[in-house]
Amino acid sequence: MSLQILNGVRVWLCDAEGPRLSTGRDATDIIGEAYGAEVDVIALPAARLTDEFFDLSTRLAGEFVQKFVNYGAALAIVGDITVHMAASNPLRDFVYESNRGRHLWFVGDREALAARL
């Protein structure tokens, strides 16, 4: 993991390599790792998330995202999730609404994240 400044914003970039994240506790662990760096956004590779995250009926995405909201950290999920979105209208709606807000964004790559900031 590394701290980077993108367009003047402190972003904690999580490694693409590492264990798959599948619980609310995993979200808390990521937040804890970034805590001392005083970041504005935590960028998490979509590839680190399990398929259950993208299946909204499991409620994992809601639990995961709620941890970030509770701790006041914005979350950017970085990577191609078009396969998941094509399989789920509710997920497509969730991504659309999330991208309109300030706490959770889904972006295709780091460049798209920088443009968003």
Rosetta blueprint (number, residue, H / E / L):
1 M L
2 S E
3 L E
4 Q E
5 I E
6 L E
7 N L
8 G L
9 V E
10 R E
11 V E
12 W E
13 L E
14 C L
15 D L
16 A L
17 E L
18 G L
19 P L
20 R L
21 L E
22 S L
23 T L
24 G H
25 R H
26 D H
27 A H
28 T H
29 D H
30 I H
31 I H
32 G H
33 E H
34 A H
35 Y H
36 G H
37 A H
38 E L
39 V L
40 D L
41 V E
42 I E
43 A E
44 L E
45 P E
46 A H
47 A H
48 R H
49 L E
50 T L
51 D H
52 E H
53 F H
54 F H
55 D L
56 L H
57 S H
58 T H
59 R L
60 L H
61 A H
62 G H
63 E H
64 F H
65 V H
66 Q H
67 K H
68 F H
69 V H
70 N H
71 Y L
72 G L
73 A L
74 A E
75 L E
76 A E
77 I E
78 V E
79 G L
80 D L
81 I L
82 T H
83 V H
84 H H
85 M H
86 A H
87 A L
88 S L
89 N H
90 P H
91 L H
92 R H
93 D H
94 F H
95 V H
96 Y H
97 E H
98 S H
99 N H
100 R H
101 G L
102 R L
103 H L
104 L E
105 W E
106 F E
107 V E
108 G L
109 D L
110 R H
111 E H
112 A H
113 L H
114 A H
115 A H
116 R H
117 L L
